[in-house]
Amino acid sequence: MDVGEWIHENIKKQRMKLNCHLTTSLMDMYSKCGYLEKALEYYACMVDILGRAGLLEEAVEFIENAYNT
């Protein structure tokens, strides 16, 4: 978890834009480590990214798949 938080802080420091890959990686890392509040933050971010890109069907599929896993 320490390494994951270090990576996350470096992403912020470098002002990297969160894309689908970074967001899902952070969400996966936090959920597997038991930090559900942070995982939900990135889950919402992923849905927002897809919605803003006009990929509403993908956003719905992402939500549905999250509940089926």
N, CA, C, O and CB atoms as a CASP TS submission, in Angstrom:
PFRMAT TS
TARGET T0000
AUTHOR 0000-0000-0000
METHOD Language model
MODEL 1
PARENT N/A
ATOM      1  N   MET     1       0.825  -1.182   0.000  1.00  0.00           N
ATOM      2  CA  MET     1       0.000   0.000   0.000  1.00  0.00           C
ATOM      3  C   MET     1       0.874   1.253   0.000  1.00  0.00           C
ATOM      4  O   MET     1       0.537   2.256  -0.628  1.00  0.00           O
ATOM      5  CB  MET     1      -0.941  -0.006   1.205  1.00  0.00           C
ATOM      6  N   ASP     2       1.991   1.185   0.705  1.00  0.00           N
ATOM      7  CA  ASP     2       2.888   2.347   0.751  1.00  0.00           C
ATOM      8  C   ASP     2       3.397   2.709  -0.646  1.00  0.00           C
ATOM      9  O   ASP     2       3.440   3.883  -1.015  1.00  0.00           O
ATOM     10  CB  ASP     2       4.077   2.067   1.688  1.00  0.00           C
ATOM     11  N   VAL     3       3.776   1.703  -1.404  1.00  0.00           N
ATOM     12  CA  VAL     3       4.262   1.956  -2.768  1.00  0.00           C
ATOM     13  C   VAL     3       3.144   2.527  -3.628  1.00  0.00           C
ATOM     14  O   VAL     3       3.377   3.438  -4.423  1.00  0.00           O
ATOM     15  CB  VAL     3       4.816   0.658  -3.404  1.00  0.00           C
ATOM     16  N   GLY     4       1.937   2.002  -3.479  1.00  0.00           N
ATOM     17  CA  GLY     4       0.793   2.507  -4.229  1.00  0.00           C
ATOM     18  C   GLY     4       0.489   3.957  -3.909  1.00  0.00           C
ATOM     19  O   GLY     4       0.209   4.747  -4.811  1.00  0.00           O
ATOM     20  N   GLU     5       0.542   4.317  -2.630  1.00  0.00           N
ATOM     21  CA  GLU     5       0.307   5.707  -2.250  1.00  0.00           C
ATOM     22  C   GLU     5       1.420   6.606  -2.775  1.00  0.00           C
ATOM     23  O   GLU     5       1.162   7.745  -3.165  1.00  0.00           O
ATOM     24  CB  GLU     5       0.197   5.835  -0.725  1.00  0.00           C
ATOM     25  N   TRP     6       2.656   6.106  -2.788  1.00  0.00           N
ATOM     26  CA  TRP     6       3.766   6.876  -3.341  1.00  0.00           C
ATOM     27  C   TRP     6       3.544   7.143  -4.829  1.00  0.00           C
ATOM     28  O   TRP     6       3.769   8.254  -5.309  1.00  0.00           O
ATOM     29  CB  TRP     6       5.098   6.134  -3.122  1.00  0.00           C
ATOM     30  N   ILE     7       3.100   6.113  -5.554  1.00  0.00           N
ATOM     31  CA  ILE     7       2.805   6.271  -6.979  1.00  0.00           C
ATOM     32  C   ILE     7       1.695   7.299  -7.172  1.00  0.00           C
ATOM     33  O   ILE     7       1.795   8.173  -8.033  1.00  0.00           O
ATOM     34  CB  ILE     7       2.401   4.917  -7.611  1.00  0.00           C
ATOM     35  N   HIS     8       0.647   7.194  -6.375  1.00  0.00           N
ATOM     36  CA  HIS     8      -0.480   8.118  -6.477  1.00  0.00           C
ATOM     37  C   HIS     8      -0.023   9.561  -6.222  1.00  0.00           C
ATOM     38  O   HIS     8      -0.418  10.471  -6.950  1.00  0.00           O
ATOM     39  CB  HIS     8      -1.590   7.723  -5.479  1.00  0.00           C
ATOM     40  N   GLU     9       0.795   9.769  -5.207  1.00  0.00           N
ATOM     41  CA  GLU     9       1.296  11.110  -4.917  1.00  0.00           C
ATOM     42  C   GLU     9       2.150  11.653  -6.063  1.00  0.00           C
ATOM     43  O   GLU     9       2.083  12.841  -6.379  1.00  0.00           O
ATOM     44  CB  GLU     9       2.106  11.099  -3.625  1.00  0.00           C
ATOM     45  N   ASN    10       2.948  10.791  -6.681  1.00  0.00           N
ATOM     46  CA  ASN    10       3.756  11.227  -7.816  1.00  0.00           C
ATOM     47  C   ASN    10       2.897  11.579  -9.023  1.00  0.00           C
ATOM     48  O   ASN    10       3.223  12.497  -9.775  1.00  0.00           O
ATOM     49  CB  ASN    10       4.754  10.147  -8.193  1.00  0.00           C
ATOM     50  N   ILE    11       1.813  10.861  -9.206  1.00  0.00           N
ATOM     51  CA  ILE    11       0.878  11.202 -10.284  1.00  0.00           C
ATOM     52  C   ILE    11       0.352  12.616 -10.057  1.00  0.00           C
ATOM     53  O   ILE    11       0.268  13.412 -10.992  1.00  0.00           O
ATOM     54  CB  ILE    11      -0.301  10.178 -10.355  1.00  0.00           C
ATOM     55  N   LYS    12      -0.001  12.923  -8.809  1.00  0.00           N
ATOM     56  CA  LYS    12      -0.495  14.265  -8.478  1.00  0.00           C
ATOM     57  C   LYS    12       0.586  15.323  -8.671  1.00  0.00           C
ATOM     58  O   LYS    12       0.334  16.376  -9.257  1.00  0.00           O
ATOM     59  CB  LYS    12      -1.005  14.303  -7.035  1.00  0.00           C
ATOM     60  N   LYS    13       1.801  15.038  -8.170  1.00  0.00           N
ATOM     61  CA  LYS    13       2.894  16.008  -8.265  1.00  0.00           C
ATOM     62  C   LYS    13       3.252  16.318  -9.713  1.00  0.00           C
ATOM     63  O   LYS    13       3.562  17.462 -10.047  1.00  0.00           O
ATOM     64  CB  LYS    13       4.121  15.488  -7.531  1.00  0.00           C
ATOM     65  N   GLN    14       3.211  15.317 -10.559  1.00  0.00           N
ATOM     66  CA  GLN    14       3.547  15.498 -11.971  1.00  0.00           C
ATOM     67  C   GLN    14       2.386  16.108 -12.748  1.00  0.00           C
ATOM     68  O   GLN    14       2.502  16.402 -13.938  1.00  0.00           O
ATOM     69  CB  GLN    14       3.945  14.164 -12.595  1.00  0.00           C
ATOM     70  N   ARG    15       1.257  16.294 -12.050  1.00  0.00           N
ATOM     71  CA  ARG    15       0.038  16.841 -12.647  1.00  0.00           C
ATOM     72  C   ARG    15      -0.399  16.050 -13.884  1.00  0.00           C
ATOM     73  O   ARG    15      -0.837  16.603 -14.893  1.00  0.00           O
ATOM     74  CB  ARG    15       0.252  18.306 -13.018  1.00  0.00           C
ATOM     75  N   MET    16      -0.258  14.748 -13.752  1.00  0.00           N
ATOM     76  CA  MET    16      -0.692  13.871 -14.835  1.00  0.00           C
ATOM     77  C   MET    16      -2.214  13.841 -14.868  1.00  0.00           C
ATOM     78  O   MET    16      -2.862  13.801 -13.821  1.00  0.00           O
ATOM     79  CB  MET    16      -0.114  12.437 -14.664  1.00  0.00           C
ATOM     80  N   LYS    17      -2.772  13.860 -16.045  1.00  0.00           N
ATOM     81  CA  LYS    17      -4.216  13.751 -16.176  1.00  0.00           C
ATOM     82  C   LYS    17      -4.605  12.294 -15.972  1.00  0.00           C
ATOM     83  O   LYS    17      -3.984  11.384 -16.520  1.00  0.00           O
ATOM     84  CB  LYS    17      -4.702  14.276 -17.562  1.00  0.00           C
ATOM     85  N   LEU    18      -5.639  12.096 -15.177  1.00  0.00           N
ATOM     86  CA  LEU    18      -6.120  10.742 -14.963  1.00  0.00           C
ATOM     87  C   LEU    18      -6.857  10.282 -16.209  1.00  0.00           C
ATOM     88  O   LEU    18      -7.770  10.952 -16.692  1.00  0.00           O
ATOM     89  CB  LEU    18      -7.035  10.662 -13.715  1.00  0.00           C
ATOM     90  N   ASN    19      -6.454   9.149 -16.711  1.00  0.00           N
ATOM     91  CA  ASN    19      -7.146   8.552 -17.844  1.00  0.00           C
ATOM     92  C   ASN    19      -7.763   7.242 -17.370  1.00  0.00           C
ATOM     93  O   ASN    19      -7.671   6.897 -16.192  1.00  0.00           O
ATOM     94  CB  ASN    19      -6.176   8.323 -19.057  1.00  0.00           C
ATOM     95  N   CYS    20      -8.375   6.534 -18.264  1.00  0.00           N
ATOM     96  CA  CYS    20      -9.054   5.282 -17.894  1.00  0.00           C
ATOM     97  C   CYS    20      -8.104   4.287 -17.240  1.00  0.00           C
ATOM     98  O   CYS    20      -8.474   3.606 -16.284  1.00  0.00           O
ATOM     99  CB  CYS    20      -9.691   4.646 -19.124  1.00  0.00           C
ATOM    100  N   HIS    21      -6.892   4.205 -17.752  1.00  0.00           N
ATOM    101  CA  HIS    21      -5.939   3.220 -17.240  1.00  0.00           C
ATOM    102  C   HIS    21      -5.469   3.564 -15.827  1.00  0.00           C
ATOM    103  O   HIS    21      -5.445   2.702 -14.948  1.00  0.00           O
ATOM    104  CB  HIS    21      -4.739   3.119 -18.173  1.00  0.00           C
ATOM    105  N   LEU    22      -5.099   4.818 -15.617  1.00  0.00           N
ATOM    106  CA  LEU    22      -4.661   5.224 -14.282  1.00  0.00           C
ATOM    107  C   LEU    22      -5.798   5.127 -13.272  1.00  0.00           C
ATOM    108  O   LEU    22      -5.600   4.664 -12.149  1.00  0.00           O
ATOM    109  CB  LEU    22      -4.112   6.650 -14.314  1.00  0.00           C
ATOM    110  N   THR    23      -6.973   5.559 -13.667  1.00  0.00           N
ATOM    111  CA  THR    23      -8.112   5.548 -12.755  1.00  0.00           C
ATOM    112  C   THR    23      -8.473   4.134 -12.325  1.00  0.00           C
ATOM    113  O   THR    23      -8.661   3.874 -11.137  1.00  0.00           O
ATOM    114  CB  THR    23      -9.313   6.214 -13.405  1.00  0.00           C
ATOM    115  N   THR    24      -8.571   3.219 -13.282  1.00  0.00           N
ATOM    116  CA  THR    24      -8.935   1.849 -12.910  1.00  0.00           C
ATOM    117  C   THR    24      -7.828   1.179 -12.107  1.00  0.00           C
ATOM    118  O   THR    24      -8.107   0.359 -11.233  1.00  0.00           O
ATOM    119  CB  THR    24      -9.244   1.021 -14.158  1.00  0.00           C
ATOM    120  N   SER    25      -6.577   1.519 -12.393  1.00  0.00           N
ATOM    121  CA  SER    25      -5.470   0.955 -11.615  1.00  0.00           C
ATOM    122  C   SER    25      -5.516   1.430 -10.168  1.00  0.00           C
ATOM    123  O   SER    25      -5.348   0.635  -9.242  1.00  0.00           O
ATOM    124  CB  SER    25      -4.124   1.333 -12.247  1.00  0.00           C
ATOM    125  N   LEU    26      -5.746   2.727  -9.975  1.00  0.00           N
ATOM    126  CA  LEU    26      -5.849   3.261  -8.615  1.00  0.00           C
ATOM    127  C   LEU    26      -7.053   2.666  -7.883  1.00  0.00           C
ATOM    128  O   LEU    26      -6.958   2.300  -6.712  1.00  0.00           O
ATOM    129  CB  LEU    26      -5.957   4.796  -8.649  1.00  0.00           C
ATOM    130  N   MET    27      -8.171   2.575  -8.577  1.00  0.00           N
ATOM    131  CA  MET    27      -9.382   2.008  -7.988  1.00  0.00           C
ATOM    132  C   MET    27      -9.138   0.559  -7.568  1.00  0.00           C
ATOM    133  O   MET    27      -9.530   0.156  -6.473  1.00  0.00           O
ATOM    134  CB  MET    27     -10.559   2.089  -8.984  1.00  0.00           C
ATOM    135  N   ASP    28      -8.500  -0.211  -8.423  1.00  0.00           N
ATOM    136  CA  ASP    28      -8.208  -1.611  -8.134  1.00  0.00           C
ATOM    137  C   ASP    28      -7.267  -1.732  -6.938  1.00  0.00           C
ATOM    138  O   ASP    28      -7.487  -2.545  -6.041  1.00  0.00           O
ATOM    139  CB  ASP    28      -7.596  -2.294  -9.363  1.00  0.00           C
ATOM    140  N   MET    29      -6.222  -0.918  -6.940  1.00  0.00           N
ATOM    141  CA  MET    29      -5.251  -0.970  -5.849  1.00  0.00           C
ATOM    142  C   MET    29      -5.911  -0.650  -4.513  1.00  0.00           C
ATOM    143  O   MET    29      -5.736  -1.387  -3.543  1.00  0.00           O
ATOM    144  CB  MET    29      -4.100   0.003  -6.113  1.00  0.00           C
ATOM    145  N   TYR    30      -6.667   0.440  -4.458  1.00  0.00           N
ATOM    146  CA  TYR    30      -7.289   0.835  -3.193  1.00  0.00           C
ATOM    147  C   TYR    30      -8.330  -0.186  -2.727  1.00  0.00           C
ATOM    148  O   TYR    30      -8.420  -0.469  -1.532  1.00  0.00           O
ATOM    149  CB  TYR    30      -7.938   2.209  -3.337  1.00  0.00           C
ATOM    150  N   SER    31      -9.113  -0.737  -3.650  1.00  0.00           N
ATOM    151  CA  SER    31     -10.128  -1.704  -3.223  1.00  0.00           C
ATOM    152  C   SER    31      -9.487  -2.985  -2.718  1.00  0.00           C
ATOM    153  O   SER    31      -9.965  -3.563  -1.742  1.00  0.00           O
ATOM    154  CB  SER    31     -11.084  -2.018  -4.373  1.00  0.00           C
ATOM    155  N   LYS    32      -8.423  -3.443  -3.354  1.00  0.00           N
ATOM    156  CA  LYS    32      -7.746  -4.671  -2.914  1.00  0.00           C
ATOM    157  C   LYS    32      -7.052  -4.500  -1.574  1.00  0.00           C
ATOM    158  O   LYS    32      -6.859  -5.466  -0.835  1.00  0.00           O
ATOM    159  CB  LYS    32      -6.735  -5.109  -3.953  1.00  0.00           C
ATOM    160  N   CYS    33      -6.677  -3.259  -1.265  1.00  0.00           N
ATOM    161  CA  CYS    33      -6.000  -2.986   0.004  1.00  0.00           C
ATOM    162  C   CYS    33      -6.977  -2.625   1.117  1.00  0.00           C
ATOM    163  O   CYS    33      -6.567  -2.363   2.248  1.00  0.00           O
ATOM    164  CB  CYS    33      -4.997  -1.864  -0.176  1.00  0.00           C
ATOM    165  N   GLY    34      -8.270  -2.612   0.797  1.00  0.00           N
ATOM    166  CA  GLY    34      -9.269  -2.338   1.822  1.00  0.00           C
ATOM    167  C   GLY    34      -9.604  -0.874   2.014  1.00  0.00           C
ATOM    168  O   GLY    34     -10.313  -0.528   2.959  1.00  0.00           O
ATOM    169  N   TYR    35      -9.117  -0.008   1.150  1.00  0.00           N
ATOM    170  CA  TYR    35      -9.426   1.417   1.241  1.00  0.00           C
ATOM    171  C   TYR    35     -10.614   1.721   0.336  1.00  0.00           C
ATOM    172  O   TYR    35     -10.461   2.317  -0.729  1.00  0.00           O
ATOM    173  CB  TYR    35      -8.192   2.288   0.849  1.00  0.00           C
ATOM    174  N   LEU    36     -11.794   1.305   0.773  1.00  0.00           N
ATOM    175  CA  LEU    36     -12.975   1.386  -0.079  1.00  0.00           C
ATOM    176  C   LEU    36     -13.400   2.814  -0.388  1.00  0.00           C
ATOM    177  O   LEU    36     -13.898   3.078  -1.482  1.00  0.00           O
ATOM    178  CB  LEU    36     -14.111   0.663   0.567  1.00  0.00           C
ATOM    179  N   GLU    37     -13.215   3.743   0.548  1.00  0.00           N
ATOM    180  CA  GLU    37     -13.598   5.129   0.275  1.00  0.00           C
ATOM    181  C   GLU    37     -12.787   5.701  -0.888  1.00  0.00           C
ATOM    182  O   GLU    37     -13.340   6.368  -1.763  1.00  0.00           O
ATOM    183  CB  GLU    37     -13.406   5.996   1.531  1.00  0.00           C
ATOM    184  N   LYS    38     -11.490   5.443  -0.898  1.00  0.00           N
ATOM    185  CA  LYS    38     -10.663   5.926  -1.999  1.00  0.00           C
ATOM    186  C   LYS    38     -11.012   5.190  -3.287  1.00  0.00           C
ATOM    187  O   LYS    38     -11.010   5.795  -4.359  1.00  0.00           O
ATOM    188  CB  LYS    38      -9.169   5.753  -1.671  1.00  0.00           C
ATOM    189  N   ALA    39     -11.309   3.909  -3.201  1.00  0.00           N
ATOM    190  CA  ALA    39     -11.681   3.149  -4.399  1.00  0.00           C
ATOM    191  C   ALA    39     -12.952   3.723  -5.011  1.00  0.00           C
ATOM    192  O   ALA    39     -13.051   3.849  -6.231  1.00  0.00           O
ATOM    193  CB  ALA    39     -11.878   1.653  -4.060  1.00  0.00           C
ATOM    194  N   LEU    40     -13.921   4.070  -4.175  1.00  0.00           N
ATOM    195  CA  LEU    40     -15.173   4.641  -4.677  1.00  0.00           C
ATOM    196  C   LEU    40     -14.950   6.000  -5.329  1.00  0.00           C
ATOM    197  O   LEU    40     -15.636   6.358  -6.286  1.00  0.00           O
ATOM    198  CB  LEU    40     -16.185   4.771  -3.542  1.00  0.00           C
ATOM    199  N   GLU    41     -13.991   6.749  -4.809  1.00  0.00           N
ATOM    200  CA  GLU    41     -13.656   8.045  -5.404  1.00  0.00           C
ATOM    201  C   GLU    41     -13.199   7.854  -6.852  1.00  0.00           C
ATOM    202  O   GLU    41     -13.598   8.612  -7.735  1.00  0.00           O
ATOM    203  CB  GLU    41     -12.553   8.761  -4.576  1.00  0.00           C
ATOM    204  N   TYR    42     -12.369   6.848  -7.094  1.00  0.00           N
ATOM    205  CA  TYR    42     -11.873   6.617  -8.447  1.00  0.00           C
ATOM    206  C   TYR    42     -12.890   5.892  -9.309  1.00  0.00           C
ATOM    207  O   TYR    42     -12.883   6.024 -10.533  1.00  0.00           O
ATOM    208  CB  TYR    42     -10.585   5.825  -8.404  1.00  0.00           C
ATOM    209  N   TYR    43     -13.766   5.128  -8.670  1.00  0.00           N
ATOM    210  CA  TYR    43     -14.864   4.503  -9.402  1.00  0.00           C
ATOM    211  C   TYR    43     -15.744   5.591 -10.007  1.00  0.00           C
ATOM    212  O   TYR    43     -16.096   5.531 -11.185  1.00  0.00           O
ATOM    213  CB  TYR    43     -15.695   3.573  -8.475  1.00  0.00           C
ATOM    214  N   ALA    44     -16.096   6.582  -9.195  1.00  0.00           N
ATOM    215  CA  ALA    44     -16.921   7.691  -9.677  1.00  0.00           C
ATOM    216  C   ALA    44     -16.190   8.475 -10.752  1.00  0.00           C
ATOM    217  O   ALA    44     -16.809   8.930 -11.715  1.00  0.00           O
ATOM    218  CB  ALA    44     -17.308   8.620  -8.520  1.00  0.00           C
ATOM    219  N   CYS    45     -14.890   8.637 -10.603  1.00  0.00           N
ATOM    220  CA  CYS    45     -14.086   9.348 -11.593  1.00  0.00           C
ATOM    221  C   CYS    45     -14.115   8.609 -12.931  1.00  0.00           C
ATOM    222  O   CYS    45     -14.204   9.237 -13.986  1.00  0.00           O
ATOM    223  CB  CYS    45     -12.632   9.508 -11.098  1.00  0.00           C
ATOM    224  N   MET    46     -14.041   7.296 -12.888  1.00  0.00           N
ATOM    225  CA  MET    46     -14.059   6.499 -14.115  1.00  0.00           C
ATOM    226  C   MET    46     -15.397   6.658 -14.832  1.00  0.00           C
ATOM    227  O   MET    46     -15.424   6.823 -16.052  1.00  0.00           O
ATOM    228  CB  MET    46     -13.793   5.011 -13.802  1.00  0.00           C
ATOM    229  N   VAL    47     -16.483   6.611 -14.108  1.00  0.00           N
ATOM    230  CA  VAL    47     -17.813   6.805 -14.694  1.00  0.00           C
ATOM    231  C   VAL    47     -17.915   8.208 -15.286  1.00  0.00           C
ATOM    232  O   VAL    47     -18.481   8.395 -16.363  1.00  0.00           O
ATOM    233  CB  VAL    47     -18.926   6.580 -13.631  1.00  0.00           C
ATOM    234  N   ASP    48     -17.366   9.187 -14.579  1.00  0.00           N
ATOM    235  CA  ASP    48     -17.373  10.565 -15.063  1.00  0.00           C
ATOM    236  C   ASP    48     -16.569  10.690 -16.365  1.00  0.00           C
ATOM    237  O   ASP    48     -17.019  11.339 -17.309  1.00  0.00           O
ATOM    238  CB  ASP    48     -16.802  11.511 -13.989  1.00  0.00           C
ATOM    239  N   ILE    49     -15.407  10.086 -16.415  1.00  0.00           N
ATOM    240  CA  ILE    49     -14.568  10.137 -17.625  1.00  0.00           C
ATOM    241  C   ILE    49     -15.321   9.561 -18.821  1.00  0.00           C
ATOM    242  O   ILE    49     -15.339  10.154 -19.899  1.00  0.00           O
ATOM    243  CB  ILE    49     -13.243   9.364 -17.406  1.00  0.00           C
ATOM    244  N   LEU    50     -15.931   8.415 -18.623  1.00  0.00           N
ATOM    245  CA  LEU    50     -16.669   7.784 -19.723  1.00  0.00           C
ATOM    246  C   LEU    50     -17.858   8.638 -20.141  1.00  0.00           C
ATOM    247  O   LEU    50     -18.123   8.795 -21.333  1.00  0.00           O
ATOM    248  CB  LEU    50     -17.147   6.381 -19.318  1.00  0.00           C
ATOM    249  N   GLY    51     -18.572   9.188 -19.172  1.00  0.00           N
ATOM    250  CA  GLY    51     -19.726  10.019 -19.492  1.00  0.00           C
ATOM    251  C   GLY    51     -19.345  11.278 -20.246  1.00  0.00           C
ATOM    252  O   GLY    51     -20.004  11.641 -21.220  1.00  0.00           O
ATOM    253  N   ARG    52     -18.296  11.943 -19.811  1.00  0.00           N
ATOM    254  CA  ARG    52     -17.853  13.168 -20.480  1.00  0.00           C
ATOM    255  C   ARG    52     -17.345  12.902 -21.893  1.00  0.00           C
ATOM    256  O   ARG    52     -17.404  13.773 -22.761  1.00  0.00           O
ATOM    257  CB  ARG    52     -16.764  13.842 -19.665  1.00  0.00           C
ATOM    258  N   ALA    53     -16.850  11.700 -22.109  1.00  0.00           N
ATOM    259  CA  ALA    53     -16.367  11.331 -23.441  1.00  0.00           C
ATOM    260  C   ALA    53     -17.522  10.917 -24.355  1.00  0.00           C
ATOM    261  O   ALA    53     -17.315  10.586 -25.522  1.00  0.00           O
ATOM    262  CB  ALA    53     -15.343  10.190 -23.338  1.00  0.00           C
ATOM    263  N   GLY    54     -18.742  10.939 -23.808  1.00  0.00           N
ATOM    264  CA  GLY    54     -19.900  10.548 -24.601  1.00  0.00           C
ATOM    265  C   GLY    54     -20.073   9.047 -24.709  1.00  0.00           C
ATOM    266  O   GLY    54     -20.834   8.561 -25.545  1.00  0.00           O
ATOM    267  N   LEU    55     -19.373   8.319 -23.872  1.00  0.00           N
ATOM    268  CA  LEU    55     -19.422   6.856 -23.901  1.00  0.00           C
ATOM    269  C   LEU    55     -20.385   6.344 -22.834  1.00  0.00           C
ATOM    270  O   LEU    55     -20.000   5.623 -21.913  1.00  0.00           O
ATOM    271  CB  LEU    55     -18.010   6.254 -23.689  1.00  0.00           C
ATOM    272  N   LEU    56     -21.644   6.736 -22.986  1.00  0.00           N
ATOM    273  CA  LEU    56     -22.638   6.419 -21.960  1.00  0.00           C
ATOM    274  C   LEU    56     -22.909   4.928 -21.852  1.00  0.00           C
ATOM    275  O   LEU    56     -23.090   4.410 -20.750  1.00  0.00           O
ATOM    276  CB  LEU    56     -23.927   7.146 -22.249  1.00  0.00           C
ATOM    277  N   GLU    57     -22.939   4.236 -22.976  1.00  0.00           N
ATOM    278  CA  GLU    57     -23.155   2.786 -22.912  1.00  0.00           C
ATOM    279  C   GLU    57     -22.015   2.109 -22.155  1.00  0.00           C
ATOM    280  O   GLU    57     -22.246   1.189 -21.371  1.00  0.00           O
ATOM    281  CB  GLU    57     -23.279   2.190 -24.334  1.00  0.00           C
ATOM    282  N   GLU    58     -20.786   2.566 -22.390  1.00  0.00           N
ATOM    283  CA  GLU    58     -19.642   2.011 -21.681  1.00  0.00           C
ATOM    284  C   GLU    58     -19.708   2.327 -20.193  1.00  0.00           C
ATOM    285  O   GLU    58     -19.334   1.501 -19.361  1.00  0.00           O
ATOM    286  CB  GLU    58     -18.345   2.543 -22.272  1.00  0.00           C
ATOM    287  N   ALA    59     -20.188   3.532 -19.857  1.00  0.00           N
ATOM    288  CA  ALA    59     -20.332   3.907 -18.447  1.00  0.00           C
ATOM    289  C   ALA    59     -21.347   2.996 -17.754  1.00  0.00           C
ATOM    290  O   ALA    59     -21.110   2.528 -16.640  1.00  0.00           O
ATOM    291  CB  ALA    59     -20.766   5.389 -18.320  1.00  0.00           C
ATOM    292  N   VAL    60     -22.463   2.751 -18.412  1.00  0.00           N
ATOM    293  CA  VAL    60     -23.484   1.857 -17.849  1.00  0.00           C
ATOM    294  C   VAL    60     -22.922   0.452 -17.704  1.00  0.00           C
ATOM    295  O   VAL    60     -23.134  -0.202 -16.683  1.00  0.00           O
ATOM    296  CB  VAL    60     -24.755   1.839 -18.735  1.00  0.00           C
ATOM    297  N   GLU    61     -22.208  -0.015 -18.718  1.00  0.00           N
ATOM    298  CA  GLU    61     -21.599  -1.356 -18.664  1.00  0.00           C
ATOM    299  C   GLU    61     -20.583  -1.435 -17.539  1.00  0.00           C
ATOM    300  O   GLU    61     -20.504  -2.446 -16.841  1.00  0.00           O
ATOM    301  CB  GLU    61     -20.926  -1.706 -20.008  1.00  0.00           C
ATOM    302  N   PHE    62     -19.799  -0.370 -17.357  1.00  0.00           N
ATOM    303  CA  PHE    62     -18.809  -0.335 -16.266  1.00  0.00           C
ATOM    304  C   PHE    62     -19.503  -0.468 -14.914  1.00  0.00           C
ATOM    305  O   PHE    62     -19.050  -1.219 -14.050  1.00  0.00           O
ATOM    306  CB  PHE    62     -17.984   0.977 -16.314  1.00  0.00           C
ATOM    307  N   ILE    63     -20.603   0.262 -14.732  1.00  0.00           N
ATOM    308  CA  ILE    63     -21.361   0.198 -13.474  1.00  0.00           C
ATOM    309  C   ILE    63     -21.950  -1.195 -13.271  1.00  0.00           C
ATOM    310  O   ILE    63     -21.852  -1.765 -12.185  1.00  0.00           O
ATOM    311  CB  ILE    63     -22.487   1.257 -13.463  1.00  0.00           C
ATOM    312  N   GLU    64     -22.555  -1.732 -14.311  1.00  0.00           N
ATOM    313  CA  GLU    64     -23.165  -3.063 -14.210  1.00  0.00           C
ATOM    314  C   GLU    64     -22.120  -4.133 -13.906  1.00  0.00           C
ATOM    315  O   GLU    64     -22.363  -5.028 -13.097  1.00  0.00           O
ATOM    316  CB  GLU    64     -23.903  -3.409 -15.507  1.00  0.00           C
ATOM    317  N   ASN    65     -20.966  -4.043 -14.551  1.00  0.00           N
ATOM    318  CA  ASN    65     -19.895  -5.024 -14.310  1.00  0.00           C
ATOM    319  C   ASN    65     -19.348  -4.918 -12.902  1.00  0.00           C
ATOM    320  O   ASN    65     -18.941  -5.926 -12.324  1.00  0.00           O
ATOM    321  CB  ASN    65     -18.763  -4.836 -15.312  1.00  0.00           C
ATOM    322  N   ALA    66     -19.329  -3.718 -12.334  1.00  0.00           N
ATOM    323  CA  ALA    66     -18.823  -3.539 -10.970  1.00  0.00           C
ATOM    324  C   ALA    66     -19.727  -4.247  -9.961  1.00  0.00           C
ATOM    325  O   ALA    66     -19.251  -4.776  -8.957  1.00  0.00           O
ATOM    326  CB  ALA    66     -18.715  -2.038 -10.626  1.00  0.00           C
ATOM    327  N   TYR    67     -21.027  -4.254 -10.231  1.00  0.00           N
ATOM    328  CA  TYR    67     -21.950  -4.919  -9.323  1.00  0.00           C
ATOM    329  C   TYR    67     -21.989  -6.420  -9.527  1.00  0.00           C
ATOM    330  O   TYR    67     -22.446  -7.153  -8.650  1.00  0.00           O
ATOM    331  CB  TYR    67     -23.328  -4.355  -9.489  1.00  0.00           C
ATOM    332  N   ASN    68     -21.521  -6.885 -10.665  1.00  0.00           N
ATOM    333  CA  ASN    68     -21.547  -8.331 -10.953  1.00  0.00           C
ATOM    334  C   ASN    68     -20.280  -9.044 -10.553  1.00  0.00           C
ATOM    335  O   ASN    68     -20.199 -10.267 -10.664  1.00  0.00           O
ATOM    336  CB  ASN    68     -21.792  -8.561 -12.411  1.00  0.00           C
ATOM    337  N   THR    69     -19.266  -8.292 -10.079  1.00  0.00           N
ATOM    338  CA  THR    69     -18.006  -8.942  -9.704  1.00  0.00           C
ATOM    339  C   THR    69     -17.922  -9.167  -8.225  1.00  0.00           C
ATOM    340  O   THR    69     -16.927  -9.703  -7.738  1.00  0.00           O
ATOM    341  CB  THR    69     -16.825  -8.121 -10.156  1.00  0.00           C
TER
END
